[in-house]
Amino acid sequence: MTRPVTVDDLIARSNRLGADRKNTNFAGGNTSAKGAATDPVTGDEIQLMWVKGSGGDLGTLTPAGLSALRVDRLRALTEVYPGVDREDEMVAALDYCLHGKGGAAPSIDTAMHGLVDAAHVDHLHPDSGIAIATAAEGEELTAKIFGDRVVWVPWRRPGFQLGLDIAAIKAAHPQAVGCILGGHGITAWGDTSEECERNSLWIIDTAADYISEHGAPEPFGAVVTGYEPLPESERRARAAALAPAIRRIASHDSTMVGHFDDSEPVLDFLSREKLFPLSELGTSCPDHFLRTKVKPLVLDLPATATLEQQLERLPQLHEDYRAAYRAYYDAHADETSPAMRGADPLIVLVPGVGMFSYGKDKQTARVAGEFYLNAINVMRGAEALSRYAPIGDAEKFRIEYWALEEAKLRRLPAPKSHQGRIALVTGAASGIGKAIATRLAAQGACVIVADLDAEKARAAASELGSTDVAVGVAADVSDAAAVSAAIDEAVLAFGGLDLVVNNAGLSLSKPLLETTERDWDLQHDVMAKGSFLVSQAGARAMIAQGMGGDIVYISSKNSVFAGPNNIAYSATKADQAHQVRLLAVELGEHGIRVNGINPDGVVRGSGIFASGWGANRAATYGVKEEDLGQFYANRTILKREVLPEHVADAVYVLTCDELSRTTGLHVPVDSGVAAAFLR
């Protein structure tokens, strides 16, 4: 069946609405369109509805993300609807309304779109609309702001009954173009896609304009002395120092990745007198609290507190938070409720510093922060006009522990081996380091690509994906301050650090009598001293985090093999090899494993070999430079060349759970060089 123009219009409208966060949050809301199609079996004309399926995002929606349902069958469900107490059964019934293969799984809001007598329907979560929806005087404000063109709908959990409610309201108010859903969001409709979009935007903008024109100038109250934002440099340094400890408490039940936000709206909220009472009320829109938990953890100390005071206070607050969450669960759970999920906070607010948000991966953590920023905007609007009055904890629990939400979580794919892990790889803009970064990212890790050349580091990181996957940072590993700055960037980018790969290196192939003091110092500064500095700074973050970790040294078979004309390089590689043994012993009590990899000459794709080292080694062995890789292969037991990807494979294996009891090991990746066998 040829795709009708209706679908193209729906996708275009959805993408426009979703691209602007004033209209709806990431993955929030849904849109639909109804139109005629031909039944491929009977040839009869039928009415179909295309609606955004479960879990999609409007801004990036494609036709594959739509559910396609027969309108007649969907509306026939009203005849068999068993009532609110058995409403969840209607979600399964939607499968019998799908047309053909049906497309994406229908969402819980499908009935809202299908039962409303309009060709096009938008359901959105704009901050301005939710501000009205969560105001204590929301119903009165709706009438005052919109007149009879928008109707108030009291809070009801999303589902079939809410669809019936909205359908009845539209039928009873022919002049209305939409409604405010108490505690939740907005719904708008239209006879054409353009009219529907226009009505949605009119509701959003009218609410925003009214708040701006009539709202109180300081809805969060006065600034509290001592809670003002710290100066930027001090604020970022404090955030980096706190991040590992905060990630530790957010990851008590399961490993989390973090995101940091010190934007002006966040810092302003954290400085105001209503911070504590409002944050205690929690969020209201289901899309918000499903990603942020019902309320955040707030560090109840002024910005002027010392780092030591903050670090000392956090564990007690965490204990209190977990106890309160357990009490929330126990107060509302019954024998049919799913088991309690993690009791750790997903949002941690630190006055004067900013907001830390958490999720199973970087995107989830970032989006959680965006949702809480939405909640701040909602609270600001509601407090400006009235009083913020979100739905109660009982209703929040019904959604958070909804059987349908639990089923959605169970459908998620199994996590990759390194999901939730944060890795820093030095010398990662090319060669072995780039291959390692690529492999770790492919296995789900968040990767910090560190390199002497910042521009190349950022370019290499961009090849791995968005900044939710990898970021590039400048790092002169021979400079302690530069290393510390790179580690700070890592923990601010992703919340902490779990895995360090000491790969940065260079080599000057010279015999003893031609090796200068500068040659010696340069190679030892980068590889021996550099590995020490990176391991030291990385271990400091891991110890503060209290979640264990991995440090991997990319050493060399030359650490145990006396190659010709190679005194400085081989000596520094031997230094690295013994650092592995020393640190494995020292850091084991913190759950940090330290292992090494000893490659043979990696010619293809190697930055070191391309920079002159290859020509020198070829001259040493009396072969052409282009034949050097094969020369190295021929002298091995397996007669196979070693590539950067093979070293990356070894890093992957060493840092998997399957080798969680292995530390102090050196793994040869040399195709078998008997003279380099470990003894």
Secondary structure, DSSP 8 states (H G I E B T S, - for coil): ----HHHHHHHHHHHHHHHSTTT--TT--EEEEEEEEE-TTT--EEEEEEEE-TT--GGG--GGGEEEEEHHHHHHGGGT---GGGTTHHHHHHGGGEEEEEES---TTHHHHHHSSSSEEEEE--HHHHHHHTBTTHHHHHHHHHGGGEEEE----SSHHHHHHHHHHHHH-TT--EEEETTTEEEEEESSHHHHHHHHHHHHHHHHHHHHHHS-S-TT-SB-TT-S---HHHHHHHHHHHHHHHHHHHTSSS--EEEEE--HHHHHHHTBTTHHHHHHH---SHHHHHHH-SS-EE--S-TTS-HHHHHHHHHHHHHHHHHHHHHHHHHH--TTS------S-SEEEETTTEEEEEESSHHHHHHHHHHHHHHHHHHHHHHHHS-B----HHHHHHHHT-HHHHHHHHTS----TTTT-EEEEETTTSHHHHHHHHHHHHTT-EEEEEESSHHHHHHHHHHH-STTTEEEEE--TT-HHHHHHHHHHHHHHHSS--EEEE---------GGG--HHHHHHHIIIIIIHHHHHHHHHHHHHHHHTS-EEEEEE--GGGTS--TT-HHHHHHHHHHHHHHHHHHHHHGGGTEEEEEEEE----TT-HHIIIIIHHHHHHHHTS-GGGHHHHHHHTSSS-----HHHHHHHHHHHTSGGGTT--S-EEEESS--GGG---
